[in-house]
Amino acid sequence: MFLSMEDRENMNARERFLRTLRFQEVDRVFLLPQWLWGETVQRWHKEGMPEDVHINEFFGFDRYEVVPINMGVIPLFEEKILEEDSEYKTYITSYGAKIRERRDNPELSMPEWLEYPIKDRKDWEEYKKRLNPDSPMRYPEWWEDYKKSVKGRTYPLGINAGSFFGWQRNWMGLEKFSCTLYDDPGLVHDMCDYTADFAIKVIKRAVEEIELDFALIWEDMAMKNGPLISPKLFREFMMPNYKKVTDFLRAHGIDIILVDSDGNNDELIPLWLEVGVNGLYPLEVAADTDAVALRKKYGKDLLLIGNIDKRELAKGKREIEKEVKEKVPYLLSQGGYIPFVDHSVPPDVSFENFTYYLEMIKKIGSA
């Protein structure tokens, strides 16, 4: 949905972002800064990308920021190495979990989760003490100065608005959390209720004192074949808390509310829409997520970000062209879509391939 050449004027990043996600015409595609693995950047430096540049500026991405509020545990747990050898390290993380990970390549390998900080109600009551919404460390030290710096800005600014499955799963582990939904539903209700209230209390000051553009909710609550929780249980435990948070956000003028969830979330999309969430990313292709099909099914009810298959970017120019041309022109023409690789770009994607992909997006997104 692009303005005609005679009506086209350069918009700033904030205008471009908001108009894109409100299905209005824009001057060009919004270029969302891409997630990159550290090893990917190291490879690209070896292949010719300058080492003394800001990556977002170098690639021409639009500016996009989130208010720097601390939503984690305060104080952090003391990190403690329990065991290590030439291959593995076992340690307590700053979030209280006991994990074992490879020493040679921790970024690109999955750690083995050995123990989680919450096993029962007693653990939860102790853990909750580190989730004090009124901790002074939640906000930047020079908050008044920060507020002044974002007033009249030319870029979109959002806020993290919590999590109603992802956090809880990380606190208990997927297996334990899934069993607790049945074995002690009262505990799960308390965890989900508390985190919704916690999120609102933490972000209230920012939402009331800054004119924000969007909100992000992190979940990662699906796998290749579908969600990690049934729609029935999602409705019981998560939906009332989503509604509390989305009602609060919308009452303060934030009408772009996006969920970050990998995997195939098709069964959950109608439930998210029901509670006021209206956007989903990164639309993982390996989990059979199809942004074109979602646009045709949900029309302007659902905002879409992502769905560019990272695996295709690792191949050749022909495959990259096919991937982009089959999706991006149609989705941009319909509006409410921002192109984005369907997760962090892995190190098997060359600098040449990524540059070629991005130039295609820029060309199609300015036509």
C-alpha positions in Angstrom: 0.0 0.0 0.0 2.2 2.7 -1.3 1.5 6.4 -2.1 1.5 7.4 -5.7 4.8 9.0 -6.9 3.2 12.5 -7.1 1.8 12.2 -3.6 4.8 10.6 -2.1 6.8 12.5 0.6 9.5 11.1 2.8 8.0 10.0 6.1 9.9 9.5 9.3 10.2 6.0 10.8 7.4 6.6 13.3 4.9 7.7 10.7 6.0 4.8 8.4 5.6 2.2 11.2 2.2 3.4 12.4 0.7 3.9 9.0 2.0 0.4 7.9 0.4 -1.3 10.8 -2.8 0.7 10.5 -3.3 -0.4 6.8 -2.6 3.1 5.5 -0.5 4.1 2.5 3.2 4.7 3.1 6.2 6.1 1.1 8.1 2.8 1.4 8.4 -0.4 3.3 9.3 -0.1 7.0 12.7 -1.8 7.5 12.6 -3.5 10.9 16.1 -4.1 12.4 16.8 -7.8 11.9 17.8 -10.2 14.7 21.3 -11.7 14.1 23.3 -14.4 15.7 26.7 -13.2 17.0 28.4 -15.8 14.9 26.6 -14.5 11.8 28.0 -11.0 12.3 31.5 -12.6 12.8 31.1 -14.4 9.5 30.0 -11.3 7.7 32.9 -9.3 8.9 35.2 -11.9 7.4 33.2 -11.6 4.1 33.5 -7.9 3.8 31.1 -6.2 6.1 33.0 -3.3 7.9 33.7 -3.9 11.6 33.5 -0.2 12.5 29.9 0.5 11.6 26.5 0.4 13.4 24.8 -2.6 11.8 21.3 -1.1 11.7 22.6 2.1 10.0 24.9 0.1 7.7 21.9 -1.9 6.3 19.6 1.1 6.3 17.1 -0.3 8.9 14.6 2.1 10.3 15.0 3.2 13.9 12.8 1.2 16.3 13.1 1.2 20.1 11.5 -0.2 23.3 11.4 1.7 26.6 14.3 0.3 28.7 12.3 -1.0 31.7 13.6 -4.0 33.7 10.9 -6.7 33.8 13.1 -9.4 35.2 13.9 -10.6 38.7 15.5 -8.1 41.1 17.9 -8.9 42.5 19.3 -11.4 40.1 20.4 -14.8 41.4 24.1 -15.2 42.0 25.6 -17.0 39.0 27.6 -20.0 40.2 29.6 -22.5 38.2 29.0 -26.0 39.7 31.0 -28.1 37.3 33.0 -27.7 34.1 35.4 -29.5 31.9 36.8 -29.0 28.4 33.3 -29.6 26.7 30.6 -28.5 29.1 29.8 -26.1 31.9 27.1 -26.6 34.5 26.0 -23.5 36.4 23.2 -21.6 38.1 22.0 -18.7 35.9 21.1 -15.2 37.0 17.4 -16.3 36.8 17.9 -19.2 39.2 17.9 -22.1 36.8 20.5 -24.9 36.7 21.7 -25.5 33.2 24.4 -27.4 31.4 25.8 -26.0 28.1 28.5 -26.5 25.6 31.6 -24.4 26.2 32.6 -24.2 22.5 29.4 -22.8 21.0 26.7 -21.9 23.6 24.9 -19.4 21.4 24.1 -21.9 18.7 23.4 -25.0 20.8 20.5 -25.6 23.1 21.4 -25.9 26.8 20.3 -28.8 28.9 17.9 -27.5 31.6 18.6 -29.6 34.7 16.6 -27.7 37.4 14.2 -24.8 37.5 13.8 -22.2 40.3 10.1 -23.0 41.0 8.9 -26.5 41.8 6.0 -25.8 44.1 4.0 -23.1 45.9 6.7 -22.4 48.5 9.3 -21.8 45.7 6.8 -19.5 44.0 6.3 -17.4 47.1 10.0 -16.9 47.5 10.5 -16.2 43.8 7.7 -13.6 43.8 9.8 -11.5 46.2 12.2 -10.9 43.3 9.2 -9.7 41.2 8.5 -6.5 43.2 6.9 -4.1 40.7 7.9 -1.1 42.8 11.6 -1.8 42.8 13.4 1.5 41.9 15.6 -0.5 39.6 12.7 -1.2 37.2 13.2 2.2 35.6 16.3 4.0 34.2 18.1 6.1 36.8 17.6 9.3 34.9 13.9 8.7 33.9 13.0 12.4 33.6 15.8 12.9 31.2 14.8 9.9 29.2 11.2 11.2 28.9 12.5 14.4 27.5 14.7 12.6 25.0 11.8 10.7 23.4 9.3 13.6 23.3 8.7 14.6 19.7 10.7 11.6 18.4 10.7 10.5 14.8 10.8 6.7 15.4 8.4 4.2 16.9 8.7 3.5 20.6 7.1 0.6 22.3 7.0 -1.2 25.6 7.3 -4.8 26.8 4.0 -5.9 28.4 4.8 -9.2 30.1 4.2 -12.8 29.4 1.5 -15.3 30.4 3.0 -18.6 29.4 6.6 -18.0 28.4 7.8 -16.7 31.8 5.9 -19.3 33.7 7.3 -22.1 31.6 10.9 -20.8 32.1 10.3 -20.6 35.8 9.0 -24.2 36.2 10.1 -26.0 33.0 7.6 -27.1 30.3 6.9 -30.5 31.8 6.4 -29.4 35.3 4.3 -26.4 34.3 2.1 -28.5 32.0 1.5 -31.0 34.8 0.8 -28.2 37.3 -2.0 -27.0 35.1 -3.8 -30.1 36.2 -2.2 -31.0 39.5 -2.3 -27.6 41.1 -4.4 -25.2 38.9 -4.7 -22.7 41.8 -0.9 -22.2 41.7 -0.9 -21.6 38.0 -3.8 -19.1 38.3 -1.9 -17.3 41.0 1.3 -17.1 38.8 -0.6 -15.9 35.8 -2.7 -13.4 37.8 0.3 -12.1 39.6 2.4 -11.6 36.4 -0.5 -9.7 34.7 -0.8 -7.4 37.7 3.0 -7.1 37.9 3.2 -6.1 34.3 0.6 -3.4 34.6 2.1 -2.0 37.8 5.6 -1.9 36.2 4.7 -0.3 32.9 1.9 2.1 34.3 4.3 5.0 34.8 5.8 4.8 31.3 2.4 4.3 29.6 1.0 7.3 31.4 4.0 9.6 30.9 5.1 8.8 27.4 3.0 8.6 24.2 3.8 5.1 23.1 3.2 3.4 19.7 3.1 -0.3 20.4 3.4 -3.1 23.0 5.2 -6.4 22.9 4.3 -9.7 24.7 6.7 -12.5 24.6 5.5 -16.1 24.7 7.3 -18.7 22.4 4.4 -21.1 23.2 4.2 -23.3 20.2 6.2 -26.0 18.4 6.2 -27.2 14.8 2.8 -29.0 15.0 0.9 -26.6 17.2 0.8 -24.8 20.6 2.3 -26.1 23.8 -1.0 -25.6 25.6 -4.6 -26.5 24.5 -7.0 -23.6 23.5 -9.2 -24.7 26.4 -6.5 -24.3 29.0 -5.2 -21.1 27.3 -8.7 -19.7 27.6 -8.9 -20.6 31.3 -5.5 -19.5 32.6 -4.1 -16.9 30.1 -7.0 -15.1 28.5 -8.3 -13.2 31.5 -4.8 -11.9 32.2 -4.2 -10.9 28.5 -7.5 -9.0 28.7 -6.4 -7.1 31.8 -3.2 -6.0 30.1 -4.6 -5.2 26.7 -7.5 -3.3 28.2 -5.0 -1.2 30.1 -2.9 -0.6 27.0 -5.8 0.3 24.8 -7.2 2.7 27.4 -4.0 4.6 27.0 -4.1 4.7 23.3 -1.8 1.7 22.4 -3.7 -0.1 19.6 -0.8 -2.1 18.2 -0.2 -5.1 20.5 2.1 -7.8 19.2 2.9 -11.3 20.4 6.3 -12.9 19.8 5.8 -16.7 19.6 7.8 -19.1 17.5 6.2 -22.3 16.1 2.7 -22.9 14.7 0.2 -20.7 16.6 -2.7 -21.1 14.2 -5.0 -22.5 16.9 -4.3 -19.6 19.3 -4.7 -16.7 16.8 -8.5 -16.4 17.2 -8.1 -16.4 21.0 -5.4 -13.6 20.9 -7.7 -11.6 18.7 -10.5 -12.1 21.1 -8.5 -10.6 24.0 -7.2 -7.6 22.1 -3.8 -8.8 20.7 -3.7 -7.9 17.1 -0.3 -8.9 15.8 2.0 -11.9 15.5 5.7 -12.4 14.7 8.1 -13.9 13.6 5.8 -16.3 11.7 8.1 -19.3 11.5 8.1 -21.0 8.1 9.5 -24.3 9.4 6.4 -24.6 11.5 4.2 -24.3 8.4 3.2 -20.7 9.2 1.9 -19.0 6.1 1.6 -15.2 6.2 -0.3 -15.1 2.9 -2.9 -17.6 4.1 -3.2 -15.7 7.4 -3.8 -12.4 5.6 -6.5 -14.0 3.4 -8.1 -15.6 6.5 -8.0 -12.7 8.9 -7.9 -9.7 6.6 -7.2 -6.5 8.5 -7.8 -8.0 11.9 -4.3 -9.4 12.2 -0.9 -7.6 11.8 1.9 -9.7 10.5 5.7 -9.4 10.8 8.2 -11.9 9.4 7.7 -15.2 7.5 10.9 -14.9 5.4 12.4 -18.4 5.6 15.9 -18.2 7.0 16.7 -21.5 5.4 16.1 -20.2 1.9 18.5 -17.3 2.6 21.3 -19.8 3.1 20.9 -21.2 -0.4 21.2 -19.2 -3.6 19.8 -16.1 -5.3 17.2 -18.1 -7.2 15.8 -19.5 -3.9 15.9 -16.1 -2.3 14.0 -14.5 -5.2 11.4 -17.2 -5.1 10.9 -16.8 -1.3 10.5 -13.1 -1.5 8.5 -12.8 -4.6 5.9 -15.4 -3.5 5.1 -13.5 -0.4 6.3 -9.9 -0.1 4.6 -8.1 -3.0 1.2 -9.5 -2.1 1.6 -8.9 1.6 2.8 -5.3 1.1 0.0 -4.5 -1.3 -2.5 -5.6 1.4 -0.9 -3.6 4.2 -0.4 -4.4 7.9 2.8 -6.4 7.1 6.5 -5.8 7.8 9.0 -8.1 6.1 11.4 -9.8 8.5 13.3 -13.1 8.6 11.4 -15.6 10.7 13.9 -15.5 13.5 17.6 -14.6 14.1 19.6 -14.9 10.9 21.9 -18.0 11.4 25.6 -18.1 10.4 24.9 -20.3 7.4 23.6 -17.2 5.6 26.4 -15.4 3.8 26.8 -11.6 3.8 26.2 -11.6 0.0 23.0 -13.5 0.4 21.6 -11.3 3.1 22.5 -8.2 1.2 20.8 -9.5 -1.9 17.7 -10.4 0.1 17.6 -6.9 1.7 18.0 -5.1 -1.6 15.1 -7.1 -3.0 12.9 -6.0 -0.1 14.0 -2.4 -0.6 13.3 -2.5 -4.3 9.9 -4.2 -3.9 9.0 -2.0 -1.0 9.5 1.3 -2.8 7.7 0.5 -6.0 
